[in-house]
Amino acid sequence: MIIHLAVFTWVDGVGETHVEELTTALQEMAAELPMLRAYHCGASLGLRPGADFGVVAVVDDAAALEAYLGSPGHRAVYDRLLGRMIAERQAVQIPFGSAGGVL
């Protein structure tokens, strides 16, 4: 499995209402995408310096990740909300499972 982690820093003017709308849209999108094994998103708690918002998506493999990122639902949320909110984005994909982790 693969964990896809994306973090975002917002442009000036993004407020709590925008973030709530985005969070709801992403959660609704994720519920419709069968390639997602797990999905979570939300605003940073601000406990340490860093990004404003994060998304964690767990998928089976690289093909599932591409299907998620290229899905019409993902594109629609980006086009309607996320794209205009982003000042900076970073992402990483890491293996999840037997190697590299302890739960």
Backbone as CSV, one residue per row, in Angstrom:
resi,resn,N_x,N_y,N_z,CA_x,CA_y,CA_z,C_x,C_y,C_z
1,MET,0.835,-1.181,0.000,0.000,0.000,0.000,0.882,1.248,0.000
2,ILE,0.268,2.357,-0.374,0.953,3.642,-0.458,0.168,4.682,0.336
3,ILE,0.894,5.474,1.113,0.311,6.652,1.754,0.710,7.863,0.920
4,HIS,-0.275,8.637,0.525,-0.053,9.904,-0.176,-0.402,11.002,0.822
5,LEU,0.578,11.841,1.133,0.381,12.942,2.067,0.629,14.243,1.325
6,ALA,-0.365,15.112,1.312,-0.232,16.431,0.694,-0.519,17.481,1.763
7,VAL,0.308,18.518,1.784,0.092,19.620,2.723,0.060,20.928,1.945
8,PHE,-0.757,21.848,2.444,-1.005,23.092,1.740,-0.839,24.281,2.679
9,THR,-0.282,25.355,2.140,-0.265,26.649,2.798,-1.173,27.549,1.973
10,TRP,-2.027,28.283,2.657,-3.040,29.083,1.969,-2.555,30.475,1.557
11,VAL,-3.171,31.001,0.529,-2.983,32.401,0.151,-3.680,33.269,1.195
12,ASP,-3.294,34.529,1.245,-3.969,35.469,2.143,-5.456,35.523,1.802
13,GLY,-6.266,35.627,2.820,-7.700,35.757,2.622,-8.482,34.469,2.776
14,VAL,-7.801,33.329,2.856,-8.505,32.069,3.077,-8.911,32.015,4.547
15,GLY,-10.197,31.889,4.777,-10.713,31.893,6.137,-11.309,30.560,6.532
16,GLU,-11.810,30.511,7.741,-12.372,29.284,8.309,-13.524,28.739,7.478
17,THR,-14.352,29.612,6.938,-15.476,29.171,6.116,-14.993,28.470,4.853
18,HIS,-13.947,29.016,4.221,-13.370,28.382,3.030,-12.842,26.995,3.371
19,VAL,-12.140,26.890,4.498,-11.538,25.618,4.909,-12.628,24.598,5.234
20,GLU,-13.683,25.024,5.888,-14.793,24.114,6.194,-15.456,23.615,4.916
21,GLU,-15.660,24.503,3.953,-16.258,24.115,2.675,-15.363,23.121,1.940
22,LEU,-14.065,23.378,1.931,-13.123,22.467,1.291,-13.121,21.109,1.976
23,THR,-13.070,21.103,3.293,-13.044,19.846,4.036,-14.270,19.003,3.716
24,THR,-15.430,19.613,3.708,-16.659,18.893,3.375,-16.612,18.355,1.952
25,ALA,-16.166,19.177,1.018,-16.087,18.746,-0.386,-15.122,17.578,-0.553
26,LEU,-13.976,17.638,0.127,-13.008,16.541,0.025,-13.554,15.258,0.646
27,GLN,-14.222,15.362,1.776,-14.792,14.181,2.413,-15.878,13.549,1.541
28,GLU,-16.714,14.379,0.945,-17.748,13.869,0.040,-17.127,13.220,-1.186
29,MET,-16.080,13.846,-1.738,-15.373,13.273,-2.882,-14.805,11.909,-2.528
30,ALA,-14.119,11.825,-1.381,-13.465,10.583,-0.976,-14.466,9.446,-0.798
31,ALA,-15.641,9.752,-0.305,-16.669,8.731,-0.097,-17.124,8.099,-1.409
32,GLU,-16.901,8.788,-2.509,-17.322,8.303,-3.829,-16.214,7.596,-4.608
33,LEU,-15.005,7.521,-4.056,-13.865,6.973,-4.796,-13.445,5.623,-4.213
34,PRO,-13.777,4.542,-4.910,-13.516,3.205,-4.367,-12.034,2.832,-4.280
35,MET,-11.166,3.539,-4.988,-9.741,3.190,-4.933,-9.081,3.651,-3.632
36,LEU,-9.769,4.483,-2.852,-9.216,4.952,-1.580,-9.488,3.927,-0.486
37,ARG,-8.414,3.434,0.119,-8.551,2.503,1.253,-8.838,3.270,2.535
38,ALA,-8.265,4.452,2.663,-8.503,5.342,3.801,-8.243,6.762,3.326
39,TYR,-8.892,7.722,3.986,-8.749,9.113,3.592,-9.053,9.978,4.798
40,HIS,-8.222,10.988,5.001,-8.476,11.948,6.073,-7.901,13.293,5.658
41,CYS,-8.604,14.350,6.015,-8.133,15.690,5.696,-8.577,16.643,6.787
42,GLY,-7.859,17.765,6.886,-8.278,18.767,7.843,-7.250,19.855,8.042
43,ALA,-7.704,20.888,8.745,-6.852,22.029,9.069,-5.825,21.623,10.117
44,SER,-4.646,22.209,10.011,-3.597,21.971,10.994,-4.056,22.455,12.366
45,LEU,-3.674,21.714,13.384,-3.940,22.143,14.756,-3.007,23.268,15.177
46,GLY,-1.950,23.480,14.401,-1.013,24.560,14.691,-0.113,24.299,15.880
47,LEU,0.071,23.043,16.225,0.911,22.708,17.374,2.392,22.888,17.089
48,ARG,2.768,22.820,15.820,4.141,23.030,15.368,4.085,23.880,14.105
49,PRO,5.145,24.609,13.789,5.142,25.400,12.553,5.002,24.492,11.329
50,GLY,4.297,24.958,10.334,4.159,24.159,9.121,2.984,24.614,8.288
51,ALA,2.463,23.693,7.546,1.393,23.964,6.598,0.071,24.244,7.316
52,ASP,-0.893,24.728,6.535,-2.211,25.073,7.064,-3.209,23.918,7.022
53,PHE,-2.993,22.954,6.109,-4.001,21.925,5.851,-3.295,20.681,5.335
54,GLY,-3.835,19.519,5.647,-3.235,18.282,5.168,-4.273,17.286,4.684
55,VAL,-3.826,16.432,3.765,-4.637,15.339,3.235,-3.798,14.068,3.284
56,VAL,-4.392,13.000,3.786,-3.757,11.686,3.776,-4.686,10.739,3.018
57,ALA,-4.152,10.121,1.977,-4.907,9.132,1.215,-4.108,7.838,1.202
58,VAL,-4.765,6.724,1.471,-4.122,5.412,1.435,-4.730,4.636,0.279
59,VAL,-3.847,4.144,-0.586,-4.270,3.393,-1.774,-3.446,2.110,-1.871
60,ASP,-3.884,1.189,-2.720,-3.184,-0.089,-2.862,-1.859,0.026,-3.602
61,ASP,-1.820,0.854,-4.659,-0.632,0.888,-5.507,-0.600,2.193,-6.307
62,ALA,0.442,2.322,-7.122,0.621,3.549,-7.905,-0.524,3.780,-8.884
63,ALA,-1.069,2.710,-9.443,-2.195,2.863,-10.372,-3.420,3.424,-9.655
64,ALA,-3.663,2.984,-8.438,-4.792,3.501,-7.659,-4.564,4.967,-7.295
65,LEU,-3.322,5.333,-6.991,-3.008,6.726,-6.690,-3.289,7.605,-7.902
66,GLU,-2.851,7.184,-9.064,-3.099,7.948,-10.288,-4.591,8.038,-10.588
67,ALA,-5.327,6.951,-10.328,-6.778,6.974,-10.552,-7.448,7.980,-9.623
68,TYR,-7.007,8.041,-8.367,-7.549,9.016,-7.410,-7.219,10.435,-7.854
69,LEU,-5.945,10.708,-8.113,-5.532,12.065,-8.458,-6.115,12.526,-9.790
70,GLY,-6.368,11.604,-10.693,-6.919,11.944,-11.998,-8.433,11.835,-12.089
71,SER,-9.081,11.507,-10.984,-10.535,11.302,-11.015,-11.279,12.616,-11.257
72,PRO,-12.431,12.536,-11.892,-13.239,13.743,-12.090,-13.615,14.421,-10.763
73,GLY,-13.849,13.636,-9.725,-14.191,14.210,-8.428,-13.056,15.024,-7.842
74,HIS,-11.844,14.501,-7.944,-10.667,15.220,-7.442,-10.470,16.504,-8.246
75,ARG,-10.584,16.415,-9.543,-10.422,17.585,-10.414,-11.472,18.643,-10.095
76,ALA,-12.703,18.213,-9.842,-13.785,19.162,-9.566,-13.528,19.938,-8.276
77,VAL,-13.065,19.250,-7.233,-12.772,19.941,-5.968,-11.607,20.910,-6.167
78,TYR,-10.609,20.488,-6.910,-9.474,21.376,-7.173,-9.930,22.615,-7.947
79,ASP,-10.694,22.396,-9.002,-11.117,23.510,-9.848,-12.056,24.470,-9.118
80,ARG,-12.935,23.940,-8.284,-13.947,24.763,-7.619,-13.420,25.466,-6.378
81,LEU,-12.518,24.794,-5.630,-12.106,25.338,-4.339,-10.596,25.384,-4.145
82,LEU,-9.978,24.248,-4.147,-8.592,24.107,-3.702,-7.613,24.947,-4.513
83,GLY,-7.743,24.951,-5.814,-6.782,25.641,-6.669,-6.603,27.109,-6.349
84,ARG,-7.671,27.781,-5.989,-7.588,29.219,-5.697,-7.119,29.505,-4.273
85,MET,-7.047,28.459,-3.441,-6.667,28.638,-2.037,-5.166,28.435,-1.797
86,ILE,-4.496,27.745,-2.702,-3.122,27.289,-2.468,-2.083,28.369,-2.756
87,ALA,-1.242,28.625,-1.763,-0.029,29.419,-1.973,1.143,28.481,-2.203
88,GLU,1.151,27.364,-1.477,2.249,26.406,-1.564,1.709,25.011,-1.295
89,ARG,2.237,24.030,-2.029,1.828,22.637,-1.875,3.065,21.764,-1.848
90,GLN,3.032,20.768,-0.989,4.059,19.733,-0.989,3.369,18.392,-0.835
91,ALA,3.975,17.356,-1.403,3.400,16.019,-1.302,4.513,14.992,-1.222
92,VAL,4.183,13.869,-0.618,5.094,12.750,-0.534,4.266,11.469,-0.589
93,GLN,4.848,10.444,-1.186,4.223,9.136,-1.217,5.195,8.171,-0.546
94,ILE,4.698,7.428,0.431,5.563,6.487,1.143,4.885,5.127,1.217
95,PRO,5.691,4.060,1.252,5.082,2.738,1.359,4.458,2.558,2.734
96,PHE,3.393,1.801,2.783,2.707,1.502,4.031,2.529,0.002,4.111
97,GLY,2.935,-0.558,5.201,2.801,-1.988,5.351,3.977,-2.572,6.099
98,SER,4.475,-3.673,5.582,5.464,-4.456,6.320,6.818,-3.749,6.500
99,ALA,7.213,-2.939,5.552,8.526,-2.280,5.664,8.363,-0.806,6.019
100,GLY,9.215,-0.310,6.889,9.298,1.117,7.137,8.346,1.677,8.153
101,GLY,7.652,0.845,8.907,6.717,1.423,9.862,6.402,0.511,11.030
102,VAL,5.960,1.122,12.085,5.540,0.391,13.290,4.213,0.974,13.716
103,LEU,3.253,0.105,13.955,1.955,0.557,14.480,1.667,-0.162,15.782
